[in-house]
């Protein structure tokens, strides 16, 4: 037997501390040299800005070419 509790939410009425926020993002050849985008530094800075503003609990990222650059991103995040 399972106990089920119904939770009614509207938009962001559920407190962030009681939710699990997951972001799925294709970064398109993040840190790669043979494909666009052509400015890796700008792509990295923009990634940091977006991830900080989203403030998700879990990020699922695709097309990571440069894992060292991804490490720089993760260390630069505010949370």
C-alpha positions, 0 to 999 in steps of 0.5 A: 500500500502506498500513501499518496499525498497530492501537492497542488502547485502553480508556477513557482508556488512550491518553495525551491528547497522542496523541489528538484530542479533539473536542466538538460543542455546541449552546449554544442562542442563545448571547448572544441576547436574543430567546430563552432562556436569559435570563441571558447572563452566567451562560450565558457563565460556565458555558460557560467552566467546561464548556469548561475542564473538557473541555479538548478540542482542537477545539470545534464550537459551534452557535447562536452569536448574540453573537460578541463574547461568544464572543471573551470565552469563548475569551480566558478559557479556560485552555488 
